[in-house]
Amino acid sequence: MDIAKLAATAKALVAPGKGILAADESSGTIKRRFDSINVESTEENRRDYREMLFRTIGVDAYISGVILYDETIRQPGADGTPLVQVLSSRGIIPGIKVDKGTQPLSFSPNELVTEGLDGLAARLNEYRELGARFAKWRAVINVGRDIPTARCIEVNAHALARYAALSQAADLVPIVEPEVLMDGDHDIDACYDATKATLLETFAQLDRQGVSLEGMLLKPNMVLSGSSAPDRAPAETVAEYTVDCFKRTIPAAMPGIVFLSGGQSDDEATVNLNAINVLAARVGAPWTISYSFGRGLQSAPLKTWAGQAANVSAAQAAFHHRAQLTSAAQQGKYTPAMEGAAAAV
Ligand code: 13P
């Protein structure tokens, strides 16, 4: 394990104005995304869609790394060039999703635990051989009546720390993702409480298991009202709650926070990211705050592409534009007026 190298990779992933594209949808999730545009989820369509994103000219100014799925890290592009090479030849760092998804948590019917620790050390070594330089594991915390339970938070945090330690031992930067879901009609205080408890336990477990904070990144949710809450908090409130929560839970030694978009619309995720960065700069927050968006970066290009080769240029323009706006938000320089400038790309 080379901590200096891990720390350098972690820093490069959160270089100023840059963030991560999460393109690691599992087979089930990418099928749902393709269903929404009436495209069949075949291996070739998945390749064409992802290759289109990876080859978008100029997007490397905004995208530092891409999280891949197992299929994609082994997949050649249409001309036979491995997709990993398409990325690394443009200075984009390849990463890999390594968890195996969620299962119901025993004795707690509305909660989940993430699986995938068995055999993980060998898989991590293989992924590194295939070109990955960082890894991702997602834990899911539901908010609702009497949940999350301490048990759910503890088992998920424990698994996140186990994965993080194994990743660093395999010379991969772990992206630790404890996602408090926005599904539900709960208010922002409930999200704050669940996020605070989750982050406290996650960093306690990371410490107990010897994970180097300098050689990892955190991928948390923003502190938000539930998606079906009657009165959803505006961006300034989201920023206040989120920064306050993080100040109480995230050690300053950890270099970067890369948010998930978590089902927010792309413009909502961008407005909130901007407000959080404006406030973080004002209060002198110690971490770089950036993005690791899936839907927040892909909604526009996915819709524009619609499975048609003729739409590739327009979809790449949509992706470039969204990445540019998200990058502006990372620097606290986004304004909603920038949304209209898509055609200028
Ligand atoms: P979203 O930004 O769509 O939440 O995806 C990010 C991710 O990687 C979830 O694991």
Boltz pocket constraint, residues with backbone or C-beta under 6 A from the ligand:
constraints:
  - pocket:
      binder: B
      contacts: [[A, 22], [A, 24], [A, 138], [A, 177], [A, 259], [A, 260], [A, 261], [A, 262], [A, 263], [A, 292], [A, 293], [A, 294], [A, 295], [A, 296]]
      max_distance: 6.0
